[in-house]
């Protein structure tokens, strides 16, 4: 897909919209964002905002062959590559906001049950939640630390990893790639390099 441009008014019109999950039978590694941003909702593709480091990090981690650009939506070829690799993407909260801190405590707490049901349905080997604070709130684990969690989630290894948003300024695409590669290996995702 070609890069997109949205006006501020167009983006605001996607407040509260949902983004389609990328989860197919056979998913091995399920990435879980906090919630979609407005650009993501407009493009109907996860982590679509230009400058988000998710797709560069996946490429650097060897999970994708090339750096994908979702700013204008997900192409059929990109979708096929991700599905074939066993990669899926969903969110804790499905509703788009400009910033994750606009979510209510109730929305975040309800996310644990919804995610657990999704994991039970699709049975990925590994679930990687991208956001420590949101994970702590959703699962009621205020002392959780990044990395592999001591408990599984509905039979899947549970990892908590850094969020790729540009607001998470101390992370780089390279540091995110190192973090994302570990659960990829644990899930048996075929790495490119």
PyMOL commands that set and color helices and strands:
alter all, ss='L'
color gray80, all
select helices_A, chain A and resi 8-12+38-43+54-60+76-85+100-102+105-122+132-139+173-187
alter helices_A, ss='H'
color red, helices_A
select strands_A, chain A and resi 29-35+87-93+126-130+147-148+157-161
alter strands_A, ss='S'
color yellow, strands_A
deselect
rebuild
show_as cartoon
